[in-house]
Amino acid sequence: MMSTERLNESSDRIKDSRRTMLETEELGVSILQDLHQQRQSLLHANDTVFLLLKVPYRLHLLTGKFEGKDERKRLMRKGGRKNK
């Protein structure tokens, strides 16, 4: 009888752990989706400011390198389409 109780308790703990793992994974996926959307918004805003203010260069958010007139021309050709 004691062995059966211990086995049932272990089984319950495994089920609880599995449920917690799945909930944590769902939360992580949701957070990553939110962060991706925020990143896209920031990149779009950065492109818009670069085009509207006609600054001579900007710091690329991903590479950390400065970009200039050639990048402005490329963005203008892109015509406000968002990358997905």
Distance bins in CASP14 RR format, pairs under 12 A and 6 or more apart:
PFRMAT RR
TARGET T0000
AUTHOR 0000-0000-0000
RMODE 2
METHOD distances of the structure
MODEL  1
1 7 0 0 0 0 0 1 0 0 0 0 0
1 8 0 0 0 0 0 1 0 0 0 0 0
2 8 0 0 0 0 0 1 0 0 0 0 0
2 9 0 0 0 0 0 1 0 0 0 0 0
3 9 0 0 0 0 0 1 0 0 0 0 0
3 10 0 0 0 0 0 1 0 0 0 0 0
4 10 0 0 0 0 0 1 0 0 0 0 0
4 11 0 0 0 0 0 1 0 0 0 0 0
5 11 0 0 0 0 0 1 0 0 0 0 0
5 12 0 0 0 0 0 1 0 0 0 0 0
6 12 0 0 0 0 0 1 0 0 0 0 0
6 13 0 0 0 0 0 1 0 0 0 0 0
7 13 0 0 0 0 0 1 0 0 0 0 0
7 14 0 0 0 0 0 1 0 0 0 0 0
8 14 0 0 0 0 0 1 0 0 0 0 0
8 15 0 0 0 0 0 1 0 0 0 0 0
9 15 0 0 0 0 0 1 0 0 0 0 0
9 16 0 0 0 0 0 1 0 0 0 0 0
10 16 0 0 0 0 0 1 0 0 0 0 0
10 17 0 0 0 0 0 1 0 0 0 0 0
11 17 0 0 0 0 0 1 0 0 0 0 0
11 18 0 0 0 0 0 1 0 0 0 0 0
12 18 0 0 0 0 0 1 0 0 0 0 0
12 19 0 0 0 0 0 1 0 0 0 0 0
13 19 0 0 0 0 0 1 0 0 0 0 0
13 20 0 0 0 0 0 1 0 0 0 0 0
14 20 0 0 0 0 0 1 0 0 0 0 0
14 21 0 0 0 0 0 1 0 0 0 0 0
15 21 0 0 0 0 0 1 0 0 0 0 0
15 22 0 0 0 0 0 1 0 0 0 0 0
16 22 0 0 0 0 0 1 0 0 0 0 0
16 23 0 0 0 0 0 1 0 0 0 0 0
17 23 0 0 0 0 0 1 0 0 0 0 0
17 24 0 0 0 0 0 1 0 0 0 0 0
18 24 0 0 0 0 0 1 0 0 0 0 0
18 25 0 0 0 0 0 1 0 0 0 0 0
19 25 0 0 0 0 0 1 0 0 0 0 0
19 26 0 0 0 0 0 1 0 0 0 0 0
20 26 0 0 0 0 0 1 0 0 0 0 0
20 27 0 0 0 0 0 1 0 0 0 0 0
21 27 0 0 0 0 0 1 0 0 0 0 0
21 28 0 0 0 0 0 1 0 0 0 0 0
22 28 0 0 0 0 0 1 0 0 0 0 0
22 29 0 0 0 0 0 1 0 0 0 0 0
23 29 0 0 0 0 0 1 0 0 0 0 0
23 30 0 0 0 0 0 1 0 0 0 0 0
24 30 0 0 0 0 0 1 0 0 0 0 0
24 31 0 0 0 0 0 1 0 0 0 0 0
25 31 0 0 0 0 0 1 0 0 0 0 0
25 32 0 0 0 0 0 1 0 0 0 0 0
26 32 0 0 0 0 0 1 0 0 0 0 0
26 33 0 0 0 0 0 1 0 0 0 0 0
27 33 0 0 0 0 0 1 0 0 0 0 0
27 34 0 0 0 0 0 1 0 0 0 0 0
28 34 0 0 0 0 1 0 0 0 0 0 0
28 35 0 0 0 0 1 0 0 0 0 0 0
28 36 0 0 0 0 0 1 0 0 0 0 0
29 35 0 0 0 0 0 1 0 0 0 0 0
29 36 0 0 0 0 0 1 0 0 0 0 0
30 36 0 0 0 0 0 1 0 0 0 0 0
30 37 0 0 0 0 0 1 0 0 0 0 0
31 37 0 0 0 0 0 1 0 0 0 0 0
31 38 0 0 0 0 0 1 0 0 0 0 0
32 38 0 0 0 0 0 1 0 0 0 0 0
32 39 0 0 0 0 0 1 0 0 0 0 0
33 39 0 0 0 0 0 1 0 0 0 0 0
33 40 0 0 0 0 0 1 0 0 0 0 0
34 40 0 0 0 0 0 1 0 0 0 0 0
34 41 0 0 0 0 0 1 0 0 0 0 0
35 41 0 0 0 0 0 1 0 0 0 0 0
35 42 0 0 0 0 0 1 0 0 0 0 0
36 42 0 0 0 0 0 1 0 0 0 0 0
36 43 0 0 0 0 0 1 0 0 0 0 0
36 83 0 0 0 0 0 1 0 0 0 0 0
36 84 0 0 0 0 1 0 0 0 0 0 0
37 43 0 0 0 0 0 1 0 0 0 0 0
37 44 0 0 0 0 0 1 0 0 0 0 0
37 82 0 0 0 0 0 1 0 0 0 0 0
37 84 0 0 0 0 0 1 0 0 0 0 0
38 44 0 0 0 0 0 1 0 0 0 0 0
38 45 0 0 0 0 0 1 0 0 0 0 0
39 45 0 0 0 0 0 1 0 0 0 0 0
39 46 0 0 0 0 0 1 0 0 0 0 0
39 61 0 0 0 0 1 0 0 0 0 0 0
39 62 0 0 0 0 1 0 0 0 0 0 0
39 82 0 0 0 0 0 1 0 0 0 0 0
39 83 0 0 0 0 0 1 0 0 0 0 0
39 84 0 0 0 0 0 1 0 0 0 0 0
40 46 0 0 0 0 0 1 0 0 0 0 0
40 47 0 0 0 0 0 1 0 0 0 0 0
40 61 0 0 0 0 0 1 0 0 0 0 0
40 82 1 0 0 1 0 0 0 0 0 0 0
40 83 1 0 0 1 0 0 0 0 0 0 0
40 84 1 0 0 1 0 0 0 0 0 0 0
41 47 0 0 0 0 0 1 0 0 0 0 0
41 48 0 0 0 0 0 1 0 0 0 0 0
41 61 0 0 0 0 0 1 0 0 0 0 0
41 82 0 0 0 0 1 0 0 0 0 0 0
41 83 0 0 0 0 0 1 0 0 0 0 0
42 48 0 0 0 0 0 1 0 0 0 0 0
42 49 0 0 0 0 0 1 0 0 0 0 0
42 61 1 0 0 1 0 0 0 0 0 0 0
42 62 0 0 0 0 0 1 0 0 0 0 0
42 82 0 0 0 0 0 1 0 0 0 0 0
43 49 0 0 0 0 0 1 0 0 0 0 0
43 50 0 0 0 0 0 1 0 0 0 0 0
43 58 0 0 0 0 0 1 0 0 0 0 0
43 60 0 0 0 0 1 0 0 0 0 0 0
43 61 1 0 0 1 0 0 0 0 0 0 0
43 62 0 0 0 0 1 0 0 0 0 0 0
43 75 0 0 0 0 0 1 0 0 0 0 0
43 78 0 0 0 0 0 1 0 0 0 0 0
43 80 0 0 0 0 0 1 0 0 0 0 0
43 82 0 0 0 0 1 0 0 0 0 0 0
43 83 1 0 0 1 0 0 0 0 0 0 0
43 84 0 0 0 0 0 1 0 0 0 0 0
44 50 0 0 0 0 0 1 0 0 0 0 0
44 51 0 0 0 0 0 1 0 0 0 0 0
44 61 0 0 0 0 0 1 0 0 0 0 0
44 75 0 0 0 0 0 1 0 0 0 0 0
44 78 0 0 0 0 0 1 0 0 0 0 0
44 79 0 0 0 0 0 1 0 0 0 0 0
44 80 0 0 0 0 1 0 0 0 0 0 0
44 81 0 0 0 0 0 1 0 0 0 0 0
44 82 1 0 1 0 0 0 0 0 0 0 0
44 83 0 0 0 0 1 0 0 0 0 0 0
44 84 0 0 0 0 0 1 0 0 0 0 0
45 51 0 0 0 0 0 1 0 0 0 0 0
45 52 0 0 0 0 0 1 0 0 0 0 0
45 53 0 0 0 0 0 1 0 0 0 0 0
45 58 0 0 0 0 0 1 0 0 0 0 0
45 61 0 0 0 0 0 1 0 0 0 0 0
45 82 0 0 0 0 0 1 0 0 0 0 0
46 52 0 0 0 0 0 1 0 0 0 0 0
46 53 0 0 0 0 0 1 0 0 0 0 0
46 55 0 0 0 0 0 1 0 0 0 0 0
46 58 1 0 0 1 0 0 0 0 0 0 0
46 59 0 0 0 0 1 0 0 0 0 0 0
46 60 0 0 0 0 1 0 0 0 0 0 0
46 61 1 0 0 1 0 0 0 0 0 0 0
46 62 0 0 0 0 0 1 0 0 0 0 0
46 64 0 0 0 0 0 1 0 0 0 0 0
46 67 0 0 0 0 0 1 0 0 0 0 0
46 71 0 0 0 0 0 1 0 0 0 0 0
46 75 0 0 0 0 0 1 0 0 0 0 0
47 53 0 0 0 0 0 1 0 0 0 0 0
47 55 0 0 0 0 0 1 0 0 0 0 0
47 58 0 0 0 0 1 0 0 0 0 0 0
47 60 0 0 0 0 0 1 0 0 0 0 0
47 61 0 0 0 0 1 0 0 0 0 0 0
47 67 0 0 0 0 0 1 0 0 0 0 0
47 71 0 0 0 0 1 0 0 0 0 0 0
47 72 0 0 0 0 1 0 0 0 0 0 0
47 74 0 0 0 0 1 0 0 0 0 0 0
47 75 1 0 1 0 0 0 0 0 0 0 0
47 76 0 0 0 0 1 0 0 0 0 0 0
47 78 0 0 0 0 1 0 0 0 0 0 0
47 79 0 0 0 0 1 0 0 0 0 0 0
47 80 1 0 0 1 0 0 0 0 0 0 0
47 81 0 0 0 0 0 1 0 0 0 0 0
47 82 0 0 0 0 1 0 0 0 0 0 0
47 83 0 0 0 0 1 0 0 0 0 0 0
48 54 0 0 0 0 0 1 0 0 0 0 0
48 55 0 0 0 0 0 1 0 0 0 0 0
48 58 0 0 0 0 0 1 0 0 0 0 0
48 72 0 0 0 0 0 1 0 0 0 0 0
48 75 0 0 0 0 1 0 0 0 0 0 0
48 76 0 0 0 0 0 1 0 0 0 0 0
48 78 0 0 0 0 0 1 0 0 0 0 0
48 79 0 0 0 0 0 1 0 0 0 0 0
48 80 0 0 0 0 1 0 0 0 0 0 0
48 82 0 0 0 0 0 1 0 0 0 0 0
49 55 1 0 0 1 0 0 0 0 0 0 0
49 58 1 0 0 1 0 0 0 0 0 0 0
49 59 0 0 0 0 0 1 0 0 0 0 0
49 61 0 0 0 0 0 1 0 0 0 0 0
49 72 0 0 0 0 0 1 0 0 0 0 0
49 75 0 0 0 0 0 1 0 0 0 0 0
50 56 0 0 0 0 0 1 0 0 0 0 0
50 57 0 0 0 0 1 0 0 0 0 0 0
50 58 1 0 1 0 0 0 0 0 0 0 0
50 59 0 0 0 0 1 0 0 0 0 0 0
50 60 0 0 0 0 0 1 0 0 0 0 0
50 61 0 0 0 0 0 1 0 0 0 0 0
50 66 0 0 0 0 0 1 0 0 0 0 0
50 67 0 0 0 0 1 0 0 0 0 0 0
50 68 0 0 0 0 1 0 0 0 0 0 0
50 69 0 0 0 0 0 1 0 0 0 0 0
50 71 1 0 0 1 0 0 0 0 0 0 0
50 72 1 0 0 1 0 0 0 0 0 0 0
50 73 0 0 0 0 0 1 0 0 0 0 0
50 74 0 0 0 0 0 1 0 0 0 0 0
50 75 1 0 0 1 0 0 0 0 0 0 0
50 76 0 0 0 0 0 1 0 0 0 0 0
50 78 0 0 0 0 0 1 0 0 0 0 0
50 80 0 0 0 0 0 1 0 0 0 0 0
51 58 0 0 0 0 1 0 0 0 0 0 0
51 68 0 0 0 0 0 1 0 0 0 0 0
51 69 0 0 0 0 0 1 0 0 0 0 0
51 71 0 0 0 0 1 0 0 0 0 0 0
51 72 1 0 0 1 0 0 0 0 0 0 0
51 73 0 0 0 0 0 1 0 0 0 0 0
51 74 0 0 0 0 0 1 0 0 0 0 0
51 75 1 0 1 0 0 0 0 0 0 0 0
51 76 1 0 0 1 0 0 0 0 0 0 0
51 77 0 0 0 0 0 1 0 0 0 0 0
51 78 0 0 0 0 1 0 0 0 0 0 0
51 79 0 0 0 0 1 0 0 0 0 0 0
51 80 0 0 0 0 1 0 0 0 0 0 0
52 58 0 0 0 0 0 1 0 0 0 0 0
52 72 0 0 0 0 0 1 0 0 0 0 0
52 75 0 0 0 0 0 1 0 0 0 0 0
52 76 0 0 0 0 0 1 0 0 0 0 0
52 80 0 0 0 0 0 1 0 0 0 0 0
53 72 0 0 0 0 0 1 0 0 0 0 0
54 68 0 0 0 0 0 1 0 0 0 0 0
54 69 0 0 0 0 1 0 0 0 0 0 0
54 72 1 0 0 1 0 0 0 0 0 0 0
54 75 0 0 0 0 0 1 0 0 0 0 0
54 76 0 0 0 0 0 1 0 0 0 0 0
55 66 0 0 0 0 0 1 0 0 0 0 0
55 67 0 0 0 0 0 1 0 0 0 0 0
55 68 0 0 0 0 1 0 0 0 0 0 0
55 69 0 0 0 0 0 1 0 0 0 0 0
55 71 0 0 0 0 0 1 0 0 0 0 0
55 72 0 0 0 0 1 0 0 0 0 0 0
56 66 0 0 0 0 1 0 0 0 0 0 0
56 67 0 0 0 0 0 1 0 0 0 0 0
56 68 1 0 0 1 0 0 0 0 0 0 0
56 69 1 0 0 1 0 0 0 0 0 0 0
56 70 0 0 0 0 0 1 0 0 0 0 0
56 71 0 0 0 0 0 1 0 0 0 0 0
56 72 0 0 0 0 1 0 0 0 0 0 0
57 64 0 0 0 0 0 1 0 0 0 0 0
57 65 0 0 0 0 1 0 0 0 0 0 0
57 66 1 0 1 0 0 0 0 0 0 0 0
57 67 1 0 0 1 0 0 0 0 0 0 0
57 68 1 0 1 0 0 0 0 0 0 0 0
57 69 0 0 0 0 1 0 0 0 0 0 0
57 70 0 0 0 0 0 1 0 0 0 0 0
57 71 0 0 0 0 1 0 0 0 0 0 0
57 72 0 0 0 0 1 0 0 0 0 0 0
58 64 0 0 0 0 0 1 0 0 0 0 0
58 65 0 0 0 0 1 0 0 0 0 0 0
58 66 1 0 0 1 0 0 0 0 0 0 0
58 67 1 0 1 0 0 0 0 0 0 0 0
58 68 1 0 0 1 0 0 0 0 0 0 0
58 69 0 0 0 0 0 1 0 0 0 0 0
58 70 0 0 0 0 0 1 0 0 0 0 0
58 71 1 0 0 1 0 0 0 0 0 0 0
58 72 0 0 0 0 1 0 0 0 0 0 0
58 75 0 0 0 0 0 1 0 0 0 0 0
59 65 1 0 0 1 0 0 0 0 0 0 0
59 66 1 0 1 0 0 0 0 0 0 0 0
59 67 1 0 0 1 0 0 0 0 0 0 0
59 68 0 0 0 0 0 1 0 0 0 0 0
59 71 0 0 0 0 0 1 0 0 0 0 0
60 66 1 0 0 1 0 0 0 0 0 0 0
60 67 1 0 1 0 0 0 0 0 0 0 0
60 68 0 0 0 0 1 0 0 0 0 0 0
60 71 0 0 0 0 1 0 0 0 0 0 0
60 75 0 0 0 0 0 1 0 0 0 0 0
61 67 0 0 0 0 0 1 0 0 0 0 0
62 83 0 0 0 0 0 1 0 0 0 0 0
63 71 0 0 0 0 0 1 0 0 0 0 0
65 71 0 0 0 0 0 1 0 0 0 0 0
67 73 0 0 0 0 0 1 0 0 0 0 0
67 74 0 0 0 0 1 0 0 0 0 0 0
67 75 0 0 0 0 1 0 0 0 0 0 0
68 74 0 0 0 0 1 0 0 0 0 0 0
68 75 0 0 0 0 0 1 0 0 0 0 0
69 75 0 0 0 0 0 1 0 0 0 0 0
69 76 0 0 0 0 0 1 0 0 0 0 0
70 76 0 0 0 0 0 1 0 0 0 0 0
70 77 0 0 0 0 0 1 0 0 0 0 0
71 77 0 0 0 0 0 1 0 0 0 0 0
71 78 0 0 0 0 0 1 0 0 0 0 0
72 78 0 0 0 0 0 1 0 0 0 0 0
72 79 0 0 0 0 0 1 0 0 0 0 0
73 79 0 0 0 0 0 1 0 0 0 0 0
74 80 0 0 0 0 0 1 0 0 0 0 0
74 81 0 0 0 0 0 1 0 0 0 0 0
75 81 0 0 0 0 1 0 0 0 0 0 0
75 82 0 0 0 0 0 1 0 0 0 0 0
75 83 0 0 0 0 0 1 0 0 0 0 0
END
